[in-house]
């Protein structure tokens, strides 16, 4: 786990650098095109530079999240447009790029935030920490429902998963709204996405418990911490990460939640449908894993209770067995004690994590 966490977090966050970061230069004349080409030549693969005809078009591009920043050329008062609600770190990276441009002209750079985050979330990273809270509440519940509930019918476990994820989502909505004021509107949508996100983790985790047993906690840690937090875009969006984590951002459930909340609250729902479908797809995967676990458990039960095939002659009556000493536990008792000990150990590992 130490190695995995180190590789995941340091690999994703240690050296953020622009990779095809989309930026725009405002202007339709040759000066804008020359500046755009100059920036592209100097930055190489770091920047994806384009031109837009007007300041209004640049604002539209920021609100549709097609660019991370836009530079409005002016000999006396150059201006940089950013949207920190989309990513404060991306906005800072863009500001560093164009501050050098304005410094070369000997003029101060005015920075305008066209989409600031809510007052309760000045850095815009509160949504990421909400993701962390939802994730911990969900995968910690996996241990309880997977181990303690393993004797329950799969349908009952599925109902418990739905109920637990509902409670986790209510807690998340309370954190986002009345407790910390991370969002100032759209709370119902945040709650709905929280439920989709939590339910997917719980269905996948409880389903995997049938196959992984005591290794389930490590499995969900890999899926929903090591690969999830690092690719969510909550700290660095994909344009500041390497190709591996940037590619995960396109379809991982944490990215679907973080970007979905941003789209809903700050960008008039642009791109929201896609991110909701990402969450729905992960929930569908969880339902499939849960169904596979139910089928596997039923087959295991049938195999364990099936009589041996083939006719076997009846043995001669055996002498009456000698009672075993009271101190010698029956095999069934030993098996039950072993299962109970494994369940307790798994619970302790989950709580420790």
Secondary structure by P-SEA (a helix, b strand, c coil): caaaaaaaaaacccbbbbccbbbbbbcccaaaaaaaaaaaaaacccccccccccaaaaaaaaaaccccbbbbbbccbbbbbbbccccaaaaaaaaaaaaaaaaaacbbbbbbbcccccccccccaaaaaaaaaaaaaaaaaccccccccccccaaaaaaaaaaaaaaaaaaaaaaacccccccccaaaaaaaaaaaaaaaaaaaaaaaccccccaaaaaaaaacccccccccccccccccccaaaaaaaaccaaaaaaaaaaaaccccccaaaaaaaaaaaaaaaaaaaaaaaaaaaaaaaaaaacccccccccccccccccccccccccaaaaaaaaaaaaaaaaaaaaaac
